[in-house]
Amino acid sequence: MFRWTLLPCLLVCAAVHAAPTTVAEDAVERLLTDKGLIERLGGQLEHVRHTAGEKASELVVNAMGFLGVPYKRGGTSAETGFDCSGFVRAMYEQSIGLVLPRRANEQAAATQTIDRTDLKPGDLVFFNTMRRAFSHVGIYVGDGKFIHAPRSGAQVRVEDMREAYWQTRFNGARRVAGGNSPSQ
């Protein structure tokens, strides 16, 4: 079932790539076309295509391909399920070839602090969900949304950082430094 709450993320996802090259990209493009959204948003999509980086595009589109994969504590693959940091690590490794540390707090320590207002698709967002700093991580997809593996019993999904739950737990934004960063 199509969830209208995912619409902004799907728009960003479709917009940040110039030419479909993967199954996930093709699926998002088809979904947007079926819903008549590509025609209605043509100019906006072109603008985003030109402003988003190619690596960020690949990372976000790849991550969107894992929507619905179940959460599993300690999980690091689509076959077994993901936890939050396992999901982020797998997406960076698959999309960019960069291996991030395994735990969320280690990922925060290994990345460059940025202001929330400077977030770009592919950046990391961190939250305090277990009464300790940097206990949860997700990938920013644009328009105030992020994709993550939330908790036991849930699946990889997109959420709005502006929702009260996430706003009160926001710990910071980070960018993967160096030539392999998707947002540079």
C-alpha positions as a printed Julia matrix, in Angstrom:
184×3 Matrix{Float64}:
  0.0     0.0     0.0
  1.34    3.42   -0.96
  1.9     5.63    2.06
  1.47    9.35    1.38
  3.88   10.06    4.23
  6.64    8.66    2.05
  5.81   10.94   -0.88
  8.39   13.67   -0.11
 11.11   11.08    0.31
 10.21    9.33   -2.89
 10.25   12.67   -4.67
 13.71   13.43   -3.36
 14.83    9.91   -4.19
 13.6    10.18   -7.76
 14.94   13.67   -8.13
 18.48   13.04   -7.02
 19.32   10.75   -9.89
 19.67   11.74  -13.49
 19.31    8.38  -15.24
 17.86    5.19  -13.74
 20.56    2.58  -13.4
 19.3     0.22  -10.72
 16.2    -1.76   -9.93
 15.47    0.53   -6.96
 15.71    3.65   -9.12
 13.45    2.11  -11.75
 10.88    1.16   -9.1
 10.79    4.67   -7.63
 10.54    6.23  -11.08
  7.63    3.88  -11.96
  5.83    4.66   -8.71
  6.08    8.41   -9.25
  4.96    8.07  -12.86
  2.01    5.83  -11.89
  0.88    8.43   -9.35
  1.17   11.22  -11.93
  3.74   13.03   -9.86
  6.58   13.31  -12.37
  4.49   15.45  -14.73
  3.14   17.69  -11.95
  6.56   18.34  -10.41
  8.76   18.43  -13.5
 10.54   21.74  -12.82
 11.19   21.01   -9.16
 12.6    17.59   -9.98
 15.0    19.07  -12.53
 16.22   21.62   -9.99
 16.94   18.93   -7.39
 18.67   16.76  -10.01
 21.12   19.57  -10.67
 21.8    20.41   -7.03
 22.26   16.94   -5.54
 25.51   15.06   -5.84
 25.79   11.85   -7.82
 27.11    9.87   -4.85
 24.34   11.15   -2.58
 21.86   10.15   -5.24
 23.2     6.63   -5.4
 23.27    6.31   -1.62
 19.7     7.58   -1.11
 18.26    5.55   -3.99
 20.04    2.44   -2.74
 18.74    2.99    0.79
 15.16    3.43   -0.5
 15.45    0.01   -2.08
 15.56   -1.48    1.44
 12.29    0.02    2.69
 10.39   -2.7     4.51
 13.4    -4.82    5.53
 12.83   -5.91    9.14
 14.78   -4.56   12.09
 17.12   -7.01   13.77
 19.37   -6.08   16.67
 22.94   -6.52   15.47
 21.66   -7.01   11.9
 23.87   -6.02    8.99
 22.12   -7.34    5.87
 18.79   -7.42    4.07
 18.74  -11.2     4.44
 18.92  -11.13    8.25
 17.58   -7.62    8.9
 19.25   -4.39    9.98
 19.72   -2.39   13.11
 20.22    1.35   12.67
 24.0     1.46   12.44
 24.16   -1.8    10.48
 21.82   -0.24    7.91
 23.89    2.94    7.61
 27.11    0.97    7.37
 25.72   -1.35    4.69
 24.36    1.54    2.6
 27.69    3.39    2.64
 29.64    0.25    1.83
 27.32   -0.84   -1.0
 26.83    2.61   -2.54
 30.17    4.28   -2.03
 32.56    1.53   -1.03
 33.3     3.22    2.28
 33.25    1.13    5.46
 32.01    3.08    8.47
 32.42    1.91   12.06
 29.81   -0.57   13.3
 28.1     1.3    16.15
 26.14    4.57   15.96
 28.3     6.37   18.53
 31.44    5.27   16.66
 29.95    6.52   13.38
 29.3     9.89   15.05
 32.89   10.06   16.31
 34.29    9.19   12.86
 32.35   11.85   10.95
 32.43   15.62   10.65
 29.94   17.68   12.7
 27.7    19.92   10.59
 24.84   22.25   11.43
 21.34   20.88   11.03
 20.66   23.66    8.51
 23.51   22.35    6.33
 22.1    18.83    5.95
 22.24   17.35    2.46
 21.01   13.98    1.21
 23.44   11.28    2.33
 24.44   13.0     5.57
 23.96   11.17    8.86
 21.51   12.22   11.57
 21.88   11.06   15.16
 19.4    10.73   18.0
 19.39    9.92   21.71
 16.83    7.11   21.88
 18.36    5.06   24.71
 19.25    7.77   27.24
 22.71    8.12   25.79
 24.1    10.37   23.09
 24.33    9.02   19.55
 22.41    5.83   20.29
 20.5     5.95   16.99
 21.49    6.9    13.43
 19.79    7.37   10.08
 20.55    8.73    6.61
 19.15   12.13    5.68
 17.18   11.99    2.41
 16.09   15.63    2.13
 13.04   17.73    3.01
 13.5    17.07    6.74
 13.21   13.3     6.28
 15.55   10.44    7.08
 15.62    6.69    6.42
 16.53    4.26    9.18
 15.98    0.91   10.85
 13.94    2.05   13.87
 13.43   -0.7    16.46
 12.46   -4.32   17.13
  9.19   -5.24   15.45
  9.53   -2.47   12.86
 11.01   -2.19    9.37
 13.36    0.15    7.52
 11.29    3.27    6.9
 11.37    7.0     6.29
 10.43    9.45    9.04
 10.19   13.2     9.48
 12.81   14.72   11.78
 10.33   17.5    12.6
  8.01   15.1    14.44
  8.08   15.77   18.19
  9.64   12.39   19.03
 12.64   12.95   16.75
 12.97   16.68   17.47
 13.38   16.13   21.19
 15.93   13.35   20.68
 18.02   14.94   17.9
 21.74   14.73   18.77
 23.33   16.2    15.72
 24.14   15.98   12.06
 27.34   14.57   10.62
 28.99   14.37    7.22
 31.35   11.68    6.11
 34.56   13.6     5.41
 36.89   13.0     2.51
 36.63   12.3    -1.18
 34.13    9.49   -0.72
 31.49   11.62    0.99
 28.24   11.46   -0.95
 27.29   15.04   -0.15
 30.49   16.68   -1.32
